[in-house]
Amino acid sequence: MSINSAMAAGASGLIANSSALAAISDNIANVNTIGYKRVDTIFTPNYKIGGGGASRYASSGVSSNSRLDVNSSGLLTPGVSATDMAIDGDGFFVVRPTPTNSGTGSDAVLFTRSGGFQTDSSGYLRNDAGQYLYAWPVQADGTVNQNPSNLDQLEAVNLSNIGGTANATSNVRINANLQASTTPSAAAATYAAGTTANNMASGNVTPDFQRTIQIYDTQGGVRSVTMSFLKHATNANQWHVELHVQPAADVTTGAPLVDGQIATGIVAFDTNGEIQSGAPTTLPTTIAFESSDTAGAVGAGAIRWSNTTGVGAQTLALDLGTAGAPGGITQFNSPSNLDSTVVDGAIFGAFAGVEVSEDGFLSARFTNGVVRQVYQMPVATVFNANGLASVGGASFQITEDSGAFTLNAPGSGASGTIAAQTVENSNVDIATEFSNLIITQRAYSASSRIITTADEMLAEAIQMKR
C-alpha cells in the first residue's frame, strides 16, 4: 500500500541525509588540509510516472550520490619550506607511493594538488600523505626529455644526490682603455710573439700595459691569465696582445705558442678609438683548452692543460667589445686602465638549498653562488578532473570518466604554473558547510516525521476493525 511506500521513502530520506552528513563532516574536518577537495552530495528522486499521470501513487524515495569537486581550487597561501609548492591554475603534481620506479609501467601513478613536500631520511621529496614527487631530470647538457605520456622518463626527486659543484670559466669580458698617446718602445720594432727573446710572456719585452685576471678550471681551481699590450711600432691604432698562463708550466702548447701563451695577435682601433672587431684585429675570440689527459702530441696552435693539473677541457669566449656599444677595450687619450673584467665560473661550492621557478624547474643552490637546474616538474592535466577517483591522501587516479592524462611543462598548454613556497588550501568554504549542515539536519528530521506519520496512519487502519 501507499502508506508502506511512504515509510520506505522516509527511510530512504534518512539514509540519503546521513550520507550527506558524512560528506559535510569530512569537509569540515579537512578545512585546513592542504590540497583537499570537498565532497558534494547530489540527491536524485527515484519516482517513475508516466506522461499521463498515475491513478495511484507509490513513493519511491530518494537516492544520494557523492562526487568530488576537484575542478575548484583552494586559496594559495605562503608555505614554510622552499620545497612547498602549489599549482596556480589547472593540473596536478605526479606522485607515486614509492620512490623507485620499476620501469615496467605497473607502478601506481597518482595525481595530487597537495604540494607540501619535505625531504625524507633518504633525501626524497614527499608530501604529508607520504606520496613521492616525480619529475623529469635535467640532462648534463641542460636539456629535458619531456614526454606527454611516458611515465618511465620521470624519476623521484632526490635532493641527497646533489653534491658540491664547481663551474669552469667559459666567458671573459674585458673593459679597459689603452692610452692613444703611448710612445712605442724600442722593443716594438723587433717584437715577435713566437720568439722567447722578443715576446712579453717570457719577460724579455716590457709591456706598455699589463694586467692579470683569474679564471676557473673544471675542478674549480683558480688559474691566472696575464694580458700584455705593446703599442705597435708603426701603426698608431694597433697594439700587440699576448695572453699567457702563469705559471707557464700549467699548459702545454703547440707552435707558434710559447712561454705559456694561449693567444696572441693584434688589437686594432678606428680613428674614434673604438675597437675594430674584424681585420686588422687578429686576436682570437675563442680559446680552447684540451683536457690534461688528452693522449698524443699537442697539435700546432693547440693548448692543453698540463698533466700535472688533472683538469678537463674547457673553452673560453673572449669578449673585447663591439664598436658603438658600451664597454670593451677602447683607445682614448687617457691613462691605460683596466676598468673591469667579467668572468663567469666559480670555485667549488657545497649544496646550500633549492629554489623552484614558475616553469617548474627545481634548481640547486651552492655556496659559491652557482645555481644549477636539476629537475623539471611536469603538470598533469585530464579532460574531466571531477571524474578522477580519490584514493586517499588527497590523491587521485585516472578513470574512464576523467579521460587520459597529459604531462606538460608548467605554463604550457592547459597546465598551470608552479607557485614556489606556497601551498593550496582546501576548497572548503566553512560557512557553506555549516549552512548545509543545518539544512541536512532539518531534512533528516523531516524524513523521520514521514515515518512517524505513516506509522500513525497504519495504526488508524488497524484499529478500524475494532
C-alpha positions in Angstrom: 0.0 0.0 0.0 0.9 3.7 -0.4 1.5 4.1 3.4 4.1 1.4 3.4 5.9 3.1 0.4 5.7 6.4 2.3 7.6 4.7 5.2 10.1 3.4 2.8 10.5 6.9 1.3 11.1 8.3 4.8 13.7 5.7 5.4 15.5 6.5 2.1 15.5 10.2 3.2 17.2 9.2 6.5 19.8 7.2 4.6 20.4 9.9 2.0 20.8 12.7 4.5 23.0 10.5 6.7 25.3 10.2 3.7 25.2 14.0 3.2 26.0 14.5 6.8 29.1 12.2 6.4 30.3 14.2 3.4 29.8 17.5 5.2 31.6 16.2 8.3 34.6 15.2 6.1 34.6 18.7 4.5 34.6 20.5 7.8 37.2 18.2 9.3 39.5 18.8 6.4 39.0 22.6 6.1 42.8 23.0 6.8 44.0 20.0 4.9 46.4 21.0 2.1 45.1 20.1 -1.4 41.8 18.7 0.0 38.9 18.7 -2.5 35.4 18.9 -0.9 32.7 16.3 -1.4 29.3 17.3 -2.8 26.2 15.1 -2.2 23.7 15.0 -5.0 20.1 13.9 -4.3 18.2 12.1 -7.1 14.5 11.2 -7.0 13.5 7.6 -7.6 9.9 8.1 -8.8 8.7 6.9 -12.2 5.5 8.4 -13.5 4.1 8.1 -17.0 3.3 11.2 -19.1 -0.4 10.8 -18.4 -0.1 10.5 -14.7 -1.0 7.6 -12.4 -4.3 6.7 -10.6 -2.5 5.7 -7.5 1.0 6.8 -6.4 3.6 4.7 -4.5 6.5 6.5 -3.0 10.0 5.6 -4.4 12.1 7.8 -2.1 15.4 9.4 -2.8 19.0 8.3 -3.6 22.2 10.2 -2.9 25.4 10.2 -4.8 28.7 11.7 -3.7 31.1 13.4 -6.0 34.4 15.3 -5.7 34.6 19.0 -6.5 38.1 18.6 -8.0 37.8 21.5 -10.5 37.5 24.1 -7.8 40.9 25.4 -6.5 41.6 26.4 -2.9 43.3 29.6 -1.9 47.1 29.7 -2.3 48.8 30.7 0.9 52.5 31.1 1.9 54.3 27.8 2.7 57.1 27.3 5.3 59.6 25.5 3.2 61.5 26.1 -0.1 60.0 22.8 -1.3 56.4 23.8 -0.6 54.7 24.1 -4.0 51.3 24.8 -5.4 49.9 24.8 -8.9 48.5 28.1 -9.9 45.9 27.0 -12.5 44.8 23.6 -13.8 46.7 20.4 -13.3 48.2 18.1 -10.7 51.6 17.0 -9.4 52.7 13.5 -10.4 53.3 11.3 -7.3 53.8 7.6 -6.5 53.6 5.7 -3.3 57.3 4.6 -3.6 60.4 6.4 -4.6 61.6 3.7 -7.0 60.1 3.1 -10.5 60.4 -0.4 -11.8 60.2 0.9 -15.4 57.6 -1.7 -16.2 54.7 0.7 -16.1 53.0 -1.4 -13.4 53.7 1.0 -10.5 50.8 3.1 -9.3 50.8 6.6 -10.5 48.7 9.2 -8.7 47.9 12.9 -9.1 47.6 15.4 -6.3 47.3 19.1 -5.5 48.9 18.5 -2.1 52.3 20.2 -2.6 53.6 20.4 0.9 56.8 18.4 0.1 59.5 17.7 2.5 62.6 15.5 2.3 62.6 12.1 4.0 65.6 10.4 5.6 66.8 9.3 2.1 66.5 12.8 0.6 63.4 12.1 -1.5 60.6 14.7 -1.6 57.3 13.5 -0.4 54.1 15.2 0.8 52.2 14.9 4.0 50.3 11.9 2.7 53.6 10.0 2.0 53.4 10.3 -1.7 56.7 10.8 -3.6 57.1 13.6 -6.1 58.2 12.6 -9.6 59.8 14.9 -12.2 61.9 15.0 -15.4 65.6 15.0 -14.7 67.6 17.8 -16.3 70.4 16.3 -18.5 74.0 17.2 -18.3 73.7 19.5 -21.3 70.8 21.3 -19.7 68.0 19.8 -21.8 64.9 18.0 -20.5 63.5 14.9 -22.2 59.8 15.8 -22.0 57.2 13.3 -23.0 53.4 13.9 -22.6 52.5 10.3 -21.7 55.7 8.3 -20.9 55.9 8.0 -17.1 59.1 6.0 -17.3 61.0 9.1 -18.1 60.1 10.5 -14.7 62.1 9.9 -11.6 61.6 10.5 -7.9 63.0 13.9 -6.9 66.0 13.2 -4.6 68.0 16.0 -3.1 70.6 13.8 -1.4 72.1 13.1 -4.9 73.1 16.7 -5.2 76.7 17.1 -4.2 79.0 20.1 -4.4 79.9 21.7 -7.7 82.4 23.9 -9.5 81.9 25.9 -12.7 84.6 26.2 -15.2 85.0 29.7 -16.8 83.6 29.9 -20.3 83.2 33.7 -20.8 85.6 36.5 -20.2 84.7 40.2 -20.8 87.4 42.8 -20.8 86.6 46.5 -20.1 89.8 48.6 -20.5 91.3 51.6 -22.1 94.7 51.8 -23.8 96.3 55.3 -23.9 96.3 56.5 -27.5 99.4 58.8 -27.0 101.6 56.0 -25.7 105.0 56.2 -27.4 106.1 52.9 -28.9 109.0 51.3 -27.1 112.3 50.4 -28.9 111.4 46.7 -28.4 108.3 47.1 -30.6 110.4 47.2 -33.7 111.8 43.7 -33.1 108.8 42.2 -31.3 108.0 38.6 -32.3 105.2 36.8 -30.3 106.6 33.3 -31.1 110.2 34.1 -30.1 111.1 33.9 -26.4 113.8 36.5 -26.7 111.3 39.0 -28.3 107.9 38.5 -26.6 106.2 39.7 -23.5 105.2 36.3 -22.0 108.9 35.4 -21.4 109.5 38.8 -19.6 112.2 39.8 -22.2 109.9 42.6 -23.6 108.3 45.0 -21.2 104.6 45.6 -22.0 103.2 49.1 -22.3 100.2 47.8 -20.3 99.7 44.6 -18.4 97.0 43.1 -16.1 96.3 39.6 -14.7 92.8 38.1 -14.5 91.7 34.9 -12.8 89.7 32.1 -14.4 88.4 28.8 -13.0 89.2 25.3 -14.4 86.8 22.3 -14.4 87.7 21.4 -10.8 87.1 25.0 -9.5 90.8 25.7 -9.3 91.9 29.3 -9.9 94.2 29.9 -12.8 96.0 33.2 -13.6 96.0 34.6 -17.1 98.0 37.7 -17.9 97.1 40.1 -20.7 100.0 42.1 -22.1 99.7 45.0 -24.5 102.6 46.6 -26.6 102.0 49.6 -28.8 102.7 48.8 -32.5 106.0 50.3 -33.8 104.5 51.9 -36.9 100.7 51.9 -36.7 99.3 54.3 -34.1 96.0 52.4 -33.8 97.3 48.9 -33.3 98.6 47.0 -30.3 100.3 43.6 -30.0 98.5 41.4 -27.4 99.5 38.3 -25.6 97.5 36.2 -23.2 99.7 33.8 -21.2 99.1 31.5 -18.2 101.2 31.9 -15.1 103.0 29.7 -14.3 103.7 28.7 -17.9 104.1 25.1 -16.7 100.3 24.9 -16.3 99.8 24.5 -20.0 101.5 22.6 -22.9 101.2 24.4 -26.2 101.9 23.8 -29.9 103.9 26.2 -32.1 103.8 29.1 -32.6 102.6 29.5 -29.0 105.5 29.6 -26.5 106.2 30.5 -22.8 102.6 29.7 -21.6 100.9 31.7 -24.3 97.3 30.8 -25.0 96.5 33.6 -27.5 98.5 36.2 -29.5 97.6 38.8 -32.1 96.7 42.4 -32.9 94.0 44.6 -31.4 93.2 47.4 -33.8 91.1 50.6 -33.3 89.5 53.1 -35.6 90.1 56.8 -35.6 87.4 57.2 -33.0 89.2 55.0 -30.5 86.7 52.1 -30.9 87.8 48.5 -31.4 87.6 47.0 -34.9 86.1 43.6 -34.5 87.3 42.4 -37.9 90.6 42.8 -39.7 93.2 44.1 -38.9 92.3 42.8 -35.4 93.7 39.2 -35.3 93.4 38.3 -31.6 91.2 35.2 -31.4 87.9 35.5 -29.5 87.7 31.7 -28.7 90.4 29.9 -26.7 90.1 26.1 -26.4 91.9 24.1 -23.7 92.3 20.4 -24.2 91.9 18.1 -21.2 95.0 17.3 -19.2 94.6 13.6 -20.0 94.4 14.1 -23.8 96.6 11.5 -25.5 99.2 12.2 -28.2 101.3 15.2 -29.0 99.9 18.7 -28.9 98.9 20.0 -32.3 100.0 23.2 -33.9 98.4 26.2 -32.1 96.7 23.9 -29.6 96.5 24.4 -25.9 96.4 21.6 -23.4 96.3 21.7 -19.6 99.4 20.2 -18.2 99.0 16.6 -17.0 100.1 17.9 -13.6 96.9 19.9 -13.3 94.5 17.0 -13.8 91.7 19.2 -15.1 89.3 18.8 -18.0 88.7 20.6 -21.3 87.1 24.0 -21.5 86.6 26.8 -23.9 86.9 30.5 -23.2 84.9 33.1 -25.2 86.9 36.3 -25.1 84.7 39.4 -25.4 86.7 42.6 -26.2 83.6 44.7 -27.1 82.0 46.0 -30.2 82.3 49.4 -31.9 79.4 51.6 -30.9 78.5 49.5 -27.9 79.4 50.5 -24.3 82.3 48.7 -22.6 85.0 46.5 -24.1 88.5 47.7 -25.0 89.0 51.3 -26.3 91.9 53.5 -27.3 91.3 57.1 -25.9 94.0 59.6 -24.9 93.6 58.9 -21.2 95.8 56.7 -19.0 95.7 53.0 -19.7 93.5 51.3 -17.2 91.6 48.0 -16.7 88.2 49.2 -15.7 86.7 45.7 -15.0 86.7 42.1 -16.0 83.6 40.0 -16.1 84.5 36.3 -15.6 81.9 33.5 -15.1 82.6 30.2 -13.4 83.1 29.5 -9.7 85.3 27.7 -7.2 83.9 24.5 -5.5 80.7 25.1 -3.6 78.7 22.9 -1.3 75.0 22.3 -1.7 73.1 25.0 0.1 69.5 24.5 -0.8 66.9 24.6 -3.6 64.7 27.0 -5.3 61.7 26.5 -7.6 60.7 28.6 -10.6 57.2 29.1 -12.0 58.1 27.0 -15.1 58.7 24.0 -12.8 62.5 23.9 -12.6 63.9 22.8 -9.3 67.4 24.3 -9.0 70.1 23.5 -6.6 71.9 26.5 -5.0 75.6 26.2 -3.9 77.7 28.2 -1.6 79.8 29.5 -4.4 76.8 31.3 -5.9 76.2 28.7 -8.7 72.5 27.8 -9.4 72.0 24.6 -11.4 68.8 23.2 -12.7 68.3 19.6 -11.5 64.6 18.6 -12.2 61.6 20.0 -14.0 58.3 19.1 -12.6 55.5 18.2 -15.1 51.9 19.3 -14.6 49.4 16.5 -15.4 46.0 17.5 -16.8 42.9 15.5 -17.6 39.8 16.3 -19.6 37.4 15.9 -16.7 39.1 16.4 -13.4 35.8 15.7 -11.5 35.8 12.2 -12.9 39.0 11.3 -11.1 38.8 8.6 -8.3 40.0 9.5 -4.9 42.5 7.0 -3.3 43.0 8.9 -0.1 45.7 11.3 1.0 44.3 14.0 -1.4 45.5 11.8 -4.3 43.6 10.7 -7.3 43.6 8.0 -10.0 42.6 8.1 -13.7 39.2 6.6 -14.5 37.1 6.3 -17.7 35.2 9.4 -16.7 38.3 11.5 -16.2 39.9 10.7 -19.5 43.6 10.1 -20.1 46.3 12.3 -18.6 48.8 14.6 -20.4 52.1 15.7 -19.0 53.1 19.3 -19.8 55.7 21.7 -18.8 54.2 24.2 -16.3 52.5 27.1 -18.1 52.2 25.3 -21.4 49.0 24.1 -22.9 46.3 23.9 -20.3 48.7 23.5 -17.4 49.1 26.0 -14.6 52.4 27.4 -13.4 54.2 26.4 -10.2 53.9 28.8 -7.2 57.1 28.3 -5.1 57.0 28.4 -1.3 53.2 28.2 -1.5 50.6 25.6 -0.7 47.0 25.2 -1.8 44.4 25.2 1.0 41.3 23.0 0.8 38.5 24.3 -1.4 36.0 24.0 1.6 34.0 27.1 2.5 33.2 26.7 6.2 30.2 29.0 6.0 28.6 27.0 3.2 29.3 23.7 5.0 27.6 24.9 8.2 24.6 26.1 6.2 24.4 22.7 4.6 24.8 21.1 8.0 21.6 22.9 9.2 19.7 22.0 6.0 20.7 18.4 6.3 19.7 18.2 9.9 16.3 19.6 9.1 15.9 17.3 6.2 16.8 14.3 8.3 14.3 15.4 11.0 11.6 15.8 8.3 12.2 12.4 6.9 11.8 10.9 10.4 8.4 12.7 10.6 7.3 10.8 7.5 7.9 7.5 9.2 6.1 8.5 12.4 3.1 9.9 10.4 2.9 6.8 8.3 3.1 4.7 11.5 0.1 6.6 13.0 -1.9 6.2 9.8 -1.2 2.4 9.8 -2.3 2.3 13.4 -5.6 4.0 12.5 -6.1 1.5 9.7 -5.5 -1.4 12.0 -8.0 0.0 14.6 -10.8 0.2 12.0 -11.6 -3.5 12.7 -12.5 -2.8 16.4 
